[in-house]
């Protein structure tokens, strides 16, 4: 597979070859898009974090120049890529590259609009800090993993295998014990969770009535009892119903009887557009769908077309997301005899 030549980026913007290369780059970036669509601006101020129109990207790059990190990612990294797609599945430094791609994607989704010349916002600061951490070797001389990728993989194993927090902390202590001096492996679950939260992979905890009557949020957020069944919200409570309970003179935080773990939908939908590959899949129904009268995709259905007719402004932008509710296997209140699907 032929590689795109980005050597023009190393030339001054007064050189004719720079203009030819930049024109091809802009054409490729905005190819197949509709008028007014935006893309990540690679100028030295936006640094791929602000999405601009074609005209704005051209103006920014001409006047400000390309970001040095962007130039390096296109020239040095591309030169190191294997020429044959089938030569290997995982390239050298793939672990570090995948983490940097993740962080770059998160930056693109964290910052919107024009970049402030003075200081990035709070969310961007967290990502920039993670990028600094992402350059750290797991321990001096380690080439197999970097700190952020190790933490993400370790947390994934914990979740998939159902490892308890106490067991994971013992594993962390053992790993820290055997690694050489100068390693940067966190030794507590709190430090692991902080990295995961900064990556935008966390969830929200909402207290629930023991009998599933209500969620203790919104107007019920400060209640200690369910307003319907009057069951206590907490495992243990004192007579005064305060937030803390006395245990031998020591105050302890109350423990909720039931918790709902809520994964916010909107950030996860936004994250689908933070990566080039998944972003293309999200637009497939508009860019690649074969329209021959046959039903191969939900976009061919009468329901999809009915929504398009009812909301033409929504249908105009192919990046808008349609959500479908699947009720397969849903057994409300256990009223059905069959509790499984075929």
N, C-alpha and C positions, 0 to 999 in steps of 0.2 A: 504494500500500500504506500503510495507516494506521500511524502510529508510536505506540508505547507512551508514555504520559505519565508521566515520572519527576519532575515538578516537586514532588511531595509530599516528595521527599528533602531539599529545601531548607528545609522547615518543621521546627519543633521537634517532638519526639516526643510532646508533650502535645496537639498539634493534632489534632482529629478526622479531618481529611483525611489526615494522616500515617498514622494507624491503618488507614484504608480502603485507602490505596495500598500499605502494607506487607503487609496481608492478601492483596491481589491478587498482589503480588510473590512471597510465600511459596507461594501456591497454584500460580502459574505455574512456579516453580522446581521444586517437587516433584510437579508434575502427571504422572500416568502412572507414578509410581514405586511400588515395593512398600514395605511397612512396614519401617522401620529403615534405608532407603537414605540415603546421605549426599550432601551438596552443599557447594560452597565457601562458607565463612562470610564475609560481607562486613563484619564488624564492624571497628572501628578497631584491634583488636589482632591478629586473625587475618589481615586484609587479603587474603582470598581464597586463603590458602595452606594452610588447614586444612579438612578435610572433616568436617562435623558432621551429625548427624541434624536433622530438622525442629525438634524441641523445643529442641535446643541452639542452633541458629541464631537462633530467636526470642528465647531468653533472652539470648544474647550481644548481639544488636542492641538489645534493649530497655535493657539495663544499660550497654552500652559506646557505643552509637551506631554509625552507619555510617562506614566509612572515607572520608576526604575524596577520595582518588584515585578510589575507586569511584563516589562521587557525581558527580565531574567527568566520568568516563567515560560515565555514563548520561545526564547532562543536557547538557553542552556538546557532546560528540561526537554525540549523537543529534540535537541541534538542527541540526548541520551536515550531516547525512546528506541525500541527495537524496530527494524524496518519491516519485519514480517509479523503480521498479527498473530500467527499460529506458532511463532517461535517460542513464546513462553506465555503463561497465564498471569504470572505475578512478576513484575519487573523489580530491579534493584531499587531499594528505597520506596517501594510501593506503599509501605505502612505510613511513612512520613508524608508521602504525597496525598494519600487518601485523607489523612487528618487535615492537611492544609486545604484540600478541596472543601472539606466539611466546614472548616472555619471560615473560608472565603464565602461559602454559600450563606452561612449564618450572618456574616457581616452584610451581605447584600440584602438580606431580609430584615436586618435590624435597623439599618439606616435608610431613610426615605428622603427624596427631594434633594435640594442643594446642600452640600456639605459646608458646615460652619468652619471658617478658616481658623478660628481661635481654638476651639476645643470640641471633641466629639461628645455625643450624649452618653448617659450612664450605661445603657445597654452596649453601645459600641466599645466603651472602655473595657467592659468585661471580656469582650471578644478579642480586643487587642492584647489584653493580658494573657488570654489563652494562647494567642499566636506566639507570644514570647515563651510561654511554657512549652508550646509545641515544638520549639527548636531544641529543647533540652534532651540530652541523652538520658536514658533510664538510669544508667550508671556510667562512669567514665569508660569510654571505649566500646559501649554497646552500639551495635549496628542493626539489631533486629527489631527494636521498638523504641518509641519515644514516650514521654510521660503521659500525654493526653490519650494516645491510642491504647496504652496499657491500661489506663483507668477505665476507658470505655469498654474494652474487651472484658476486663475483670468484672465490671458491673453487669455486663450482659450475661456472663456465666452465672453470677449470683442469682439473677432474676430467672433465667431459664431452668436452673437446677434447684431453685427453692432453698438456697443456702441462707440460714438465719444470719442476722446482724452480728451476733456474738461469735458465731463460727467464722464469719468473714473477717472479723477483727483479729481472731487468732491466726488465720491464714496470713493476714497482712503483717502481723508481728513476726511470723516465721520467715516470710519473704524478706523483710527488713533485716532479719538476723543473718541470713545467708548471703545477702548482696554485699558487694565491697563498699568500702567507705566512699562517701560522696554521691550515693544514690539519691533519687528524688521520689521514691515511692511513698505515698501517704501511709501513715500508720494507724489512722482511724477512719471509721465509716463516715463521720461528719465531713472530713476533708474530701472523701470520694464523692459524697452527695453534693458538695459545693461545686465541684467541677461539672457534674452532671446537670445541676441547675443552671449554671452559666451557659451550658451548651443548649439550653432550651428544651431539655428532655424530661423535665419534672412534671409533677401532677399536683392537683389541689386536693386537700383533705376536707371533707364536709361531714359534720356529725349528723347522724341519722337517729330517728326515734327507734327504740328497741323493737317496736311492733310495725316499723316501716310506715308510720302515719305521715310524718313530715320530715323535711330536711331542716336542720337548724342553720338556716341562712336567711338573708333578707330580713324580713320582719321578725323572724323567730331566732335570729342569731344569738341573742343574749339570754334566751330562756334557759332555765335549768330543768324544766319539765315539759313534756309533750302537751301542747294545748288541746289535744283531742283525747288521748287516753290517760294523760297525767302520769305516765311512766317517767322515772328519772332519766335524765340525759347521761348521768355519770355512773361508773361502776360503784364508787363509794361516795357518799355525800355526808356532810355534817348537818346539824340541825338548822344552821343559819343559811345554808345553801350558797356559801361563798365559793370562789374559784379554787381555793386550796383546802385541803383537809389536814387535820392534826393527826399525827401518828407518833405517840410518845414524845410530844413536844416539838416534833420536827414537821414543818410544813411540806406537803407533797402536792404536786400538780395533779389535778383530777384526770381520770382516765375515762374517755367516752366509751359507752357500751357498744356502739356500732359506728363504723366509719365508711363513708363512700369516697372512693378515690376517683376523682374526676380528671380526665385528660382533656384539656381545652381543645376544641375542634379547630378554631380559626388559626392558631399558630401552626397547627399541623397541615392545614390546607396551604398556608403561606409557604411552608417549608417545601412543599411539592414543586413550587416554582423557583426555589433557590438553587436547583441543580439543573444543568442543561438537559440531561437525559430525561428526567421525570417531567420537566417542563414541556419537552416535545411530546411526551405521551399524553399530557393533559390537554394539548391542543390537537391531538390526532384526529378527533372527530371533525375538525374544520379544515385541516391541512391535507390529510391522507385518506379520508373516507371515500370509498368508491360508491358513487351515486348512480346505480343502475336499476333501481326499483326493487332490489332484493333486500330482505331484512337480515343483516349480519351483525348489527350493532344497535344499541339503544337509540342512537341518533337517527336510525332508519324508521323508528316507530312513530305511530300517529301521536302518541302522548308527547314525545319530544318536540315534534313539529307544532303541536297545539300550544305548548309553552312558548315556543319561538314566536308564534303568531300573537299570543296574548301580551308578551313582553318583548317587543322588537328591540328596545334599547339594551336589554339584558342579553339578547341573542346576538347583537352586533359584535360584542367583544368575545371572541372564542376562549378567552382566559377565564371567563366566569364559570363557576362550578355549580353543577346540578347535583343535588343530594337525593338519593333514593333510600327508602326505608324497606328493609327486607324483614318479613314477618315469618319466614320459614322456621319452624321449630318453636315458635313462640306460643306458650301455653298460659294464657292469662289466669291467674289465681288457681292454677292446677285443676281447672274444671273439666278438662278433657281426659278421657280414659287413657289415650295413648300419650306417653310422655317423651316419645322419640320420633324422629323423622325417618322416612325410607328413601 
